[in-house]
Amino acid sequence: MSSFSISLSGLLADDQELSVLSNNLANLNTVGFKGETAQFQDLFYQAVGSNAGSNGAGDPVQVGSGAVVGSTPTNFTQGTLESTGLSTDVAIQGDGFLLAQQGNVTQYTRDGNLSTNAQGYLVTSDGSEVMGYPAVNGVANPNGAVGPLQVSGGQSSPPQATSKVTLALNLNAGANADATSAFSSEVTAYDSLGSAHVLTYSFTKTATNAWNYTVTIPAADVGTTGNPIDLAAGTLQFDANGNLTSPNPTTPISLTLPTGDTLADGGSLSSTLAWNLTSPSGAAEITQVANPSTTSSTQQDGYAAGSLTGFTVASDGTIQGAFTNGQTVTLGQIALATFPNTQGLLRTGSNNYMASLASGLPTVGAPGAGGRGHISDGALESSNVDIATQFAQLILAERGYQANSQAISTENQVVQAALNDLH
């Protein structure tokens, strides 16, 4: 009667393979899903025959006991990356898993369909917090401890007081040395609290190749009324070629409030606030040629406080926050984990895996380092299940199931015939 159990083992193994194939097809559109394959192996063997299980030549005579699904290895090959355009979506290109923590339990996933929770933390589709390296003062340390990544929720960029102002301008060499030559230009600068102040640069020609200048701030900005307050005043001297000769172009002009004056908002101007007369490369920014007086560009290095408007993720997992003041600040860095034996990972559902003794301990680090893959922002990794392959395997599994069913049917007919002969 062992033939019944042999065929039954084949039926059970084929049924398990059908379950594996069905699960693969059911997850054809699951983000980051990795397909499995049912691997069969034969069971133990029994020695038969009269010579201790061997023939006259001493060769073994054995009969097998059936088949069983010995393993269901996972196919961890790369899935196709599909662009979504959402900054919260990330795909891993290469080896590695996102770390997803819920409570004290850390799981691992390839599903980069992320979002933010009410506290502004980056979470997976089941609500687990994505782990990485939170930034401190705009710097993420991939050698530090991992923690949840906050990417929204009222984060702000602090203001920076202006310390350098540069104007690229020309003063008309053909202007009369009187009030008709008056020319002015405005630049917005910021104090230590991020408040904006309009600095007015005024120029009047006083003689050939000579111009008086003043740099002023509105009186209201220092809590007074009347004429604007001078931050600097003096004379610009040019040579016959229109080049600035005095003051020394390489020496910035300091812009400071008169002694005793303070800003009305309680902030302060930078102690190093200066008007640069040359560019960083040393090129002259102020000329005097026979063209209309005009300002071609202005630059300053201060900015107001800003609120977070969004973020992007770089290929190394660095999360760059964009703020309303035009600044880009690092908010953190996503971490990835790799394992000595990925086949040893335990599937727990919700696109998650857990480490096991077979998988070994995870090695956690920054994307792109230590053999870990890179991050693609605004994309998701598709399931790597190939429908054509699965359908072909379904046909083979079905034939195997039918063959074992037919074997059982035949064995049943043989037994029935034998029983009938007894009667």
C-alpha distance (Angstrom), angle and dihedral (degrees) to the residues before:
residue distance angle dihedral
M1 . . .
S2 3.81 . .
S3 3.80 88.6 .
F4 3.82 88.8 71.0
S5 3.79 92.5 54.9
I6 3.80 91.2 45.5
S7 3.81 92.4 54.6
L8 3.81 90.5 41.9
S9 3.81 90.6 55.6
G10 3.81 88.1 52.6
L11 3.81 90.7 51.0
L12 3.80 91.5 50.2
A13 3.81 92.1 47.6
D14 3.81 91.9 48.3
D15 3.80 90.0 47.9
Q16 3.81 90.2 53.1
E17 3.79 90.4 49.4
L18 3.81 89.6 51.6
S19 3.82 88.3 52.5
V20 3.81 90.9 52.1
L21 3.81 92.0 48.5
S22 3.81 91.6 46.0
N23 3.80 90.8 51.4
N24 3.81 90.3 50.3
L25 3.80 91.8 51.6
A26 3.81 92.3 44.3
N27 3.81 88.1 56.8
L28 3.79 95.1 45.4
N29 3.82 89.7 120.7
T30 3.81 99.0 32.7
V31 3.81 112.0 124.5
G32 3.80 112.3 -110.7
F33 3.81 93.7 -3.6
K34 3.80 117.5 159.4
G35 3.80 118.5 -152.3
E36 3.80 124.8 -128.0
T37 3.81 132.4 -142.4
A38 3.80 124.9 -148.6
Q39 3.80 108.6 -131.9
F40 3.81 115.2 -160.1
Q41 3.79 125.8 -149.3
D42 3.79 131.9 -178.2
L43 3.80 122.0 -109.3
F44 3.81 128.2 -126.6
Y45 3.82 122.7 -55.1
Q46 3.77 132.1 -129.3
A47 3.78 124.2 -144.2
V48 3.82 114.0 -125.6
G49 3.76 134.1 -178.2
S50 3.76 135.8 65.5
N51 3.79 98.6 -83.7
A52 3.81 99.9 66.7
G53 3.76 91.3 -78.3
S54 3.80 98.0 -48.4
N55 3.78 136.8 100.8
G56 3.74 128.8 -127.7
A57 3.80 91.1 -78.9
G58 3.78 90.6 52.7
D59 3.78 93.4 -109.6
P60 3.81 114.6 145.1
V61 3.79 119.7 -101.0
Q62 3.82 108.2 -154.4
V63 3.78 139.1 162.6
G64 3.80 120.9 -153.4
S65 3.78 125.2 -129.9
G66 3.78 100.2 -141.5
A67 3.79 139.3 -91.2
V68 3.78 139.0 -64.0
V69 3.82 137.2 -175.0
G70 3.79 100.0 -99.7
S71 3.81 98.3 -176.6
T72 3.77 143.2 -6.7
P73 3.82 103.6 -147.7
T74 3.79 117.2 -166.1
N75 3.78 121.2 -125.1
F76 3.81 102.9 -131.1
T77 3.80 95.4 -179.3
Q78 3.81 117.0 137.0
G79 3.79 117.2 -82.2
T80 3.79 122.4 -141.5
L81 3.81 115.2 -85.9
E82 3.80 114.3 -126.5
S83 3.81 119.7 -163.1
T84 3.82 115.8 -126.8
G85 3.80 102.1 166.6
L86 3.83 91.3 -135.4
S87 3.80 114.6 128.6
T88 3.81 90.4 -146.8
D89 3.81 92.0 59.7
V90 3.81 116.5 89.0
A91 3.79 132.0 175.8
I92 3.79 127.1 -160.9
Q93 3.79 113.1 -131.9
G94 3.77 105.6 -163.3
D95 3.80 132.0 0.4
G96 3.76 125.3 -14.5
F97 3.78 146.2 67.0
L98 3.78 134.0 -119.3
L99 3.80 114.4 -113.2
A100 3.82 111.3 -122.0
Q101 3.80 117.7 -172.8
Q102 3.78 127.3 -168.2
G103 3.77 114.0 175.6
N104 3.80 106.8 -40.1
V105 3.81 93.9 -28.1
T106 3.79 119.9 99.5
Q107 3.78 119.2 -162.3
Y108 3.79 131.5 175.9
T109 3.78 130.5 -128.6
R110 3.80 144.9 173.0
D111 3.81 90.5 -154.5
G112 3.80 106.3 110.5
N113 3.81 95.7 179.2
L114 3.81 91.9 125.4
S115 3.80 135.5 168.7
T116 3.80 138.8 170.9
N117 3.78 125.5 -99.8
A118 3.81 128.5 -140.8
Q119 3.80 90.9 -82.0
G120 3.79 92.4 52.4
Y121 3.80 96.6 -107.9
L122 3.80 122.1 142.0
V123 3.83 109.5 -110.6
T124 3.80 138.8 178.2
S125 3.80 124.0 -119.1
D126 3.84 91.6 -86.9
G127 3.81 92.5 51.4
S128 3.81 97.9 -101.8
E129 3.80 115.1 145.0
V130 3.80 115.6 -111.4
M131 3.79 109.6 -126.1
G132 3.77 127.4 -140.3
Y133 3.77 142.8 117.8
P134 3.84 112.7 -50.9
A135 3.79 113.1 -144.2
V136 3.79 121.7 -114.5
N137 3.81 113.6 -156.9
G138 3.79 89.7 -14.0
V139 3.82 95.6 -50.3
A140 3.82 125.7 108.8
N141 3.79 116.1 -157.7
P142 3.84 112.1 -152.3
N143 3.81 88.7 -168.9
G144 3.79 92.3 60.2
A145 3.79 132.5 83.6
V146 3.80 119.2 -67.8
G147 3.78 121.4 -116.2
P148 3.83 142.2 157.6
L149 3.80 115.9 -59.7
Q150 3.81 117.4 -127.6
V151 3.80 110.2 -158.8
S152 3.81 101.5 163.7
G153 3.77 140.7 10.8
G154 3.78 108.6 108.3
Q155 3.78 99.2 -39.4
S156 3.78 113.9 161.8
S157 3.76 140.3 -168.6
P158 3.84 113.0 -127.0
P159 3.79 119.3 -124.8
Q160 3.77 124.0 -102.3
A161 3.78 121.9 -147.4
T162 3.80 115.5 -127.3
S163 3.78 112.6 -104.6
K164 3.82 101.3 166.6
V165 3.81 130.8 43.2
T166 3.79 122.9 -178.5
L167 3.79 128.6 -177.0
A168 3.78 122.7 -170.8
L169 3.82 103.1 -154.4
N170 3.77 145.6 146.2
L171 3.81 125.8 -142.2
N172 3.80 114.8 -149.4
A173 3.80 109.0 -108.3
G174 3.81 89.5 -163.2
A175 3.82 94.8 57.6
N176 3.81 120.5 115.2
A177 3.77 116.8 -104.6
D178 3.80 93.5 -113.3
A179 3.79 142.3 73.6
T180 3.81 92.5 -62.7
S181 3.80 88.5 72.6
A182 3.81 92.6 61.5
F183 3.79 112.3 133.5
S184 3.80 130.7 170.7
S185 3.79 139.4 -175.2
E186 3.80 132.0 -170.3
V187 3.80 131.7 -139.9
T188 3.80 127.1 -176.2
A189 3.80 113.2 -133.4
Y190 3.80 129.8 -179.2
D191 3.79 131.4 -133.4
S192 3.82 128.2 -144.6
L193 3.83 91.6 -81.6
G194 3.80 93.1 50.5
S195 3.82 94.9 -107.0
A196 3.80 114.3 148.8
H197 3.81 121.3 -122.2
V198 3.80 124.2 -173.7
L199 3.79 110.8 -134.6
T200 3.80 114.2 -158.9
Y201 3.80 119.4 -151.4
S202 3.83 111.0 -159.8
F203 3.82 125.7 -171.2
T204 3.81 130.6 -172.6
K205 3.80 125.5 177.6
T206 3.82 111.8 -124.9
A207 3.80 102.3 171.7
T208 3.78 142.0 -13.6
N209 3.82 107.6 -47.0
A210 3.82 90.9 -4.7
W211 3.82 129.3 109.2
N212 3.77 131.5 174.6
Y213 3.80 116.4 -139.2
T214 3.79 137.0 -169.0
V215 3.79 130.1 -174.8
T216 3.81 112.2 -155.8
I217 3.81 141.4 179.0
P218 3.83 122.8 -153.0
A219 3.79 114.3 -91.3
A220 3.82 90.2 -128.6
D221 3.80 89.2 63.0
V222 3.79 89.5 65.5
G223 3.80 93.8 41.1
T224 3.80 98.3 -102.1
T225 3.78 138.3 101.3
G226 3.75 132.9 -127.9
N227 3.76 130.6 48.0
P228 3.81 121.8 7.3
I229 3.79 116.6 -88.7
D230 3.81 117.5 -108.7
L231 3.79 116.7 -123.3
A232 3.79 93.4 175.8
A233 3.81 138.8 -5.8
G234 3.79 135.6 179.3
T235 3.80 146.8 108.4
L236 3.80 131.7 -67.2
Q237 3.81 116.9 -148.0
F238 3.82 123.5 -162.8
D239 3.79 132.6 -169.6
A240 3.81 125.6 -127.8
N241 3.81 89.9 -85.4
G242 3.80 93.5 55.7
N243 3.81 95.4 -105.6
L244 3.79 119.7 141.8
T245 3.79 110.9 -111.6
S246 3.81 103.1 166.2
P247 2.92 131.1 72.7
N248 3.79 95.0 30.2
P249 3.86 103.9 -94.0
T250 3.80 91.4 -142.4
T251 3.82 92.4 58.5
P252 3.82 115.4 76.7
I253 3.81 119.1 -132.8
S254 3.83 112.0 -119.0
L255 3.79 116.9 -126.9
T256 3.81 112.3 -154.6
L257 3.78 138.3 156.9
P258 3.81 115.7 -111.4
T259 3.79 114.8 -96.3
G260 3.77 111.0 -78.1
D261 3.81 96.5 20.7
T262 3.80 118.2 115.6
L263 3.77 132.5 179.1
A264 3.79 115.1 -93.9
D265 3.84 94.2 -131.6
G266 3.81 92.5 59.4
G267 3.77 93.3 -110.6
S268 3.78 126.8 114.5
L269 3.75 137.7 -134.1
S270 3.77 116.0 -113.1
S271 3.78 112.1 -86.2
T272 3.80 87.1 -132.8
L273 3.83 97.3 46.4
A274 3.78 103.6 148.0
W275 3.79 141.0 169.6
N276 3.80 107.8 -130.0
L277 3.80 113.9 -147.3
T278 3.80 94.3 -166.8
S279 3.79 134.4 43.7
P280 3.83 121.5 -107.6
S281 3.81 87.6 -96.1
G282 3.81 90.8 54.7
A283 3.82 97.5 -106.6
A284 3.80 117.4 145.3
E285 3.81 113.6 -100.4
I286 3.83 97.6 -172.6
T287 3.80 122.9 57.3
Q288 3.79 137.2 166.9
V289 3.81 113.4 -145.6
A290 3.79 133.5 142.1
N291 3.79 95.7 -85.1
P292 3.80 128.3 101.8
S293 3.78 115.5 -76.5
T294 3.78 107.0 -98.4
T295 3.80 142.8 151.5
S296 3.79 113.1 -128.7
S297 3.81 97.7 -175.3
T298 3.79 144.2 -8.5
Q299 3.78 129.8 -154.6
Q300 3.78 135.5 -174.4
D301 3.81 132.2 166.0
G302 3.81 102.7 -139.0
Y303 3.77 131.1 96.5
A304 3.78 142.3 179.2
A305 3.80 126.1 -109.1
G306 3.79 112.8 -76.6
S307 3.78 139.5 -154.6
L308 3.79 124.3 -135.7
T309 3.80 112.6 -99.4
G310 3.80 101.2 172.4
F311 3.77 145.7 -43.1
T312 3.78 143.8 -127.7
V313 3.80 131.3 -152.0
A314 3.81 120.2 -131.5
S315 3.81 123.8 -145.3
D316 3.82 90.2 -98.5
G317 3.80 90.4 55.3
T318 3.81 95.4 -103.5
I319 3.80 111.0 150.5
Q320 3.81 110.9 -143.0
G321 3.80 115.7 -162.1
A322 3.82 119.3 -150.8
F323 3.82 116.5 -146.5
T324 3.79 133.6 -162.6
N325 3.81 90.8 -113.2
G326 3.79 90.6 64.2
Q327 3.78 94.5 -104.8
T328 3.80 125.4 133.0
V329 3.80 115.0 -149.9
T330 3.80 130.6 -178.2
L331 3.82 110.0 -115.3
G332 3.78 97.6 -179.1
Q333 3.79 144.8 -57.7
I334 3.80 127.9 -99.3
A335 3.82 114.3 -124.4
L336 3.81 127.0 -143.0
A337 3.80 129.4 -155.9
T338 3.79 128.5 -148.2
F339 3.82 128.3 -170.8
P340 3.81 134.6 -147.2
N341 3.83 88.7 -128.1
T342 3.79 116.3 21.0
Q343 3.82 90.4 -178.7
G344 3.80 87.3 67.8
L345 3.82 93.6 63.2
L346 3.79 117.6 114.4
R347 3.80 118.7 -129.8
T348 3.81 110.8 -133.5
G349 3.81 101.3 174.7
S350 3.81 129.1 -108.7
N351 3.83 87.4 78.8
N352 3.80 90.1 -67.3
Y353 3.80 134.8 130.9
M354 3.78 131.4 -163.4
A355 3.77 128.9 -148.9
S356 3.81 118.6 -110.3
L357 3.78 138.8 -179.1
A358 3.79 87.7 -93.4
S359 3.82 94.5 52.0
G360 3.78 94.7 48.3
L361 3.79 125.4 -143.1
P362 3.81 119.0 -43.7
T363 3.78 122.6 -109.0
V364 3.80 107.4 -141.6
G365 3.79 125.7 -160.9
A366 3.77 147.8 118.5
P367 3.82 120.6 -48.0
G368 3.80 113.2 -97.2
A369 3.81 93.4 28.0
G370 3.79 130.0 95.7
G371 3.80 94.3 13.2
R372 3.80 93.3 -54.9
G373 3.79 119.7 138.5
H374 3.79 129.0 -112.3
I375 3.79 130.5 -103.0
S376 3.81 121.9 -114.3
D377 3.80 111.4 -158.1
G378 3.79 121.5 -143.9
A379 3.81 92.8 20.4
L380 3.79 141.1 93.9
E381 3.79 131.0 -148.4
S382 3.80 112.4 -119.0
S383 3.79 124.9 -139.6
N384 3.81 111.2 -82.4
V385 3.83 92.4 -141.2
D386 3.81 111.3 126.8
I387 3.80 108.9 -148.0
A388 3.83 95.0 -155.9
T389 3.80 92.0 54.1
Q390 3.79 91.8 47.2
F391 3.81 92.7 51.3
A392 3.80 90.8 50.3
Q393 3.81 89.9 50.6
L394 3.80 89.5 48.4
I395 3.80 90.4 57.7
L396 3.80 91.5 50.3
A397 3.79 92.3 46.6
E398 3.79 90.8 49.0
R399 3.81 91.6 51.3
G400 3.78 90.4 49.1
Y401 3.77 90.3 50.9
Q402 3.81 91.7 48.4
A403 3.81 91.8 47.9
N404 3.80 92.5 52.7
S405 3.80 90.7 45.4
Q406 3.80 89.8 51.8
A407 3.81 90.6 49.2
I408 3.80 90.6 54.0
S409 3.81 90.2 47.4
T410 3.81 91.2 50.8
E411 3.81 92.2 47.2
N412 3.79 89.2 50.3
Q413 3.83 90.9 53.1
V414 3.81 90.5 49.9
V415 3.79 91.7 51.0
Q416 3.81 91.7 47.2
A417 3.81 90.9 50.4
A418 3.80 90.9 50.6
L419 3.79 91.8 49.6
N420 3.79 91.4 49.2
D421 3.78 90.2 52.4
L422 3.80 89.1 56.5
H423 3.75 88.7 61.6
